[in-house]
Amino acid sequence: MRGFRAYYDNGIVIEYKNKRLIVDPLRKPSGFFNAVLITHGHRDHVNPSALRGVSPLVMSRETASIIRARDNEYLRHIAVSPGSKLLIDDIMIYSLNAGHVIGSLSYMIDFGDLRVGVTGDFNVESSAILSGAERLDVDVLIMEATYGDPEYVFPSRDVLYNELMSIVEGRIKDGVVVLMGQPLGRGQELAALFRDYPLYIEPSIKIINNAIGLKYGRVLSGFPPAGSIVLMGMPRDLGSVIGRLRSKYGSFRAVALSGMYARYSRASRLRSLGVDALPLSSHSDFPGLVDFVLSSGARFVYTVYGNASRFARYLRNELKVMARPLPSAGQLTMDTFL
Ligand SMILES: [Zn+2]
């Protein structure tokens, strides 16, 4: 372990002996890196303009396609997929399915005498379009902790799918059902789930779906006919969208989908607007995160994003796992973890 350190500096930096890698940098990487790895296409993990000319840049073919279609940015890269092995400067980089969104990857970085896993965002549960995240058999695990709080326990996907299905099936003849969630994530999962229904999809989602060959549904423009299912991102001005639906249709159902709605307070705010909220997420819930740590056998765990501090504390206090939030570059001098 001597010679190893990991920290956050506009991306996850991993150093071991004379090797350096960065994962999901949001600014142009400065200094030398043996490799720059991208886990998936969400904007809090990839900033295409910062990656122009960066080399060697590693990502999945799907993530590159999404960036090209959505951001109009073609990035020269090495395309990998789950099961790929890549040897760069004596570092073996394994790509694994992260189960988060289309094209999402976890990485296992093998330095020969030390294996480091980086989950990226991940979901251990399989969905209509993705299988669950593969476990990482590593010495050091750097993992996301978005829902690393015991309050976040999601019903199984089957339960949530059935609930959604009954809402969609019960759609009213004179109204529409509006499903709202992350364009990259819910946008593909729900398009696949409701492909046999009269489905209208917001352009920002359709662009992504077309780029990865998911051709279901029509592009939404204006108000679709009554009896339709509408798939859209979560609008900033939810109140005015609801107002327009109310004035156009005799009745409607609107459902917001995100893991955050496992928290009663978050969901009840939407319900007061007449919007249902279901915790259908691209992330693992709290029990899923705990299981993932235990199955990895990692000796050290760094947590990052979301509830990183809270989850690290839980791992230390309740499970006796050596865990801490990933330090920032500025905290490194105080880092006595390893
Ligand atoms: Zn994500």
Residues whose N, C-alpha, C, O or C-beta is under 5 A from the ligand:
A	BS01	ZN	H42 D121
